[in-house]
Amino acid sequence: MKNNKFINKIICSDTLKLLPQIESDSIDVVLTDPPYFLDKLDNNWDYEAVSNQNNQYAIKSLPAGMKFDREQGKKFYAWYLKISEEIFRILKPGGFFFSFSSPRLYHRMASAIDDAGFEIRDAFMWLYTQNQAKAMGVDHFIKKMSIDEKAKEKIKEKLNGWKTPQIKSCFEPIAMAQKPTDQTYLNNMLKHEVGMLNTNVRIGDNMYPANVFTVDNINRLIDKTFLLPKPTKKEKGEYNDHKTVKPLAVCEYLIKLSVFAKNAVVLDPFIGSGTTAVAAKKLGKNYIGIDANKNYVEISERRLKELDETPDLFRNVASIKEPKTKSLQAQLQIV
Ligand SMILES: C[S@@+](CC[C@H](N)C(=O)[O-])C[C@H]1O[C@@H](n2cnc3c(N)ncnc32)[C@H](O)[C@@H]1O
C-alpha cells in the first residue's frame, strides 16, 4: 500500500508536495490548524522587516505589522483551495475535514474548502477568556497633529477610550467539512467506516457533544455544558517552543467524535509540534503528520516518544467519558 511509508510518521515537507503522494480515498479524518499568513504573522514574520517596509496597505494610524492587505485573504484562499482539493482526494468518502481558523479569515478558509467539493457541515467555536487586546489608542497621532495644544486636548477627551478596530478575540472558529458520502450514511459507514458522529462522546459534566467547547473554567453553566480538560505544561513538553500549540483535549474531542474504524488514519498536514498525532496515538489510532519546519518535526517526534515512555504525562487530559452502551463499532461487526 502506497501509504505504508507514511503511517505513524511525521514527515518534513511542504504539504503541497507531500499530499499528492498519499493514496486516494485512504484517510479517515483530517484535523489541522493551518498557518494563516495574516498581518505577516507567519513563520517568516520579522518585526524589523515589517516595520521598515513601505506600508502602502497599512490602515493609517495602525502601527506597522497591523497591515490590512486585501490580497492576503485572496492569496490564502487560492493556496488553501489547492490544499483542500488534495485533502478531498485523499479522504475516504464521508471523511471529515476539521480546519481551525481565525475570526478574520474564516470566510476565506471555509469558501476554499467548500469550493474544493466538501460539504460544510458545521462550525465549532473554541471559546476562551484570555487573550491580548490588540486595539491601540490614538493619542500618539493626536500629539503629532498641527493644531494647538488646547485643540489636541479637546480631541483626546472626545475620543477617550476609542481605539483602532481590533476587538479582544475570544473564540476560534473551526470548520467541520465532509467529503460527500457514498450513497446513504449507513451504506457509507458499513463500507468505509466513516461519515457519522459518535454521540456517545461526552463533554463538560457528562453532557451531549456540542459545537462549542472551552478549556477555561468560565462559569457553572458553561463549564457543565462545554468544558474540556485544561492543557498542562507537561502535555506540551517543556522543550516545546511552538507558538500555537493546541490543547490535546481539543484534538482528542474532535477525533473521538469522528473516528470510527479501528485502524483509522488521522492526517494533519500542518502538524506543528505534533498535537494531532499525540491525540490520535493516545486514542489508539494511526496518524500521518507533515510540517515544513524540521525543528517542529523533531519536537513532534519527541512528544510521541514521551507518550510511549511516560504516558502519565498525558493522562489527565483523557476525561471525555463514553457511556457503556454497545458501541456502533460492535454493532457493525455483528452486521
Ligand atoms: C498553526 S501551526 C500548527 C500547530 C499545531 N496544531 C500544534 O498544536 O503544535 C502551523 C504549522 O504549519 C507549518 N507550515 C507552514 N507552511 C507549511 C507548508 N507549506 N507545509 C507544511 N507545513 C507548513 C508551520 O511550520 C507550523 O508549524
The ligand as an ORCA input file, in Angstrom:
! r2SCAN-3c Opt
* xyz 0 1
  C      -0.532     26.807     13.389
  S       0.817     25.740     13.316
  C       0.181     24.163     13.870
  C       0.304     23.981     15.355
  C      -0.158     22.627     15.859
  N      -1.596     22.495     15.805
  C       0.329     22.318     17.280
  O      -0.522     22.022     18.162
  O       1.528     22.395     17.533
  C       1.024     25.559     11.587
  C       2.266     24.790     11.163
  O       2.286     24.747      9.727
  C       3.639     24.645      9.308
  N       3.686     25.013      7.892
  C       3.572     26.257      7.342
  N       3.591     26.180      6.000
  C       3.717     24.863      5.690
  C       3.773     24.134      4.463
  N       3.700     24.763      3.287
  N       3.887     22.792      4.520
  C       3.949     22.143      5.711
  N       3.904     22.774      6.897
  C       3.789     24.113      6.893
  C       4.380     25.592     10.261
  O       5.741     25.210     10.375
  C       3.596     25.425     11.567
  O       4.258     24.546     12.457
*
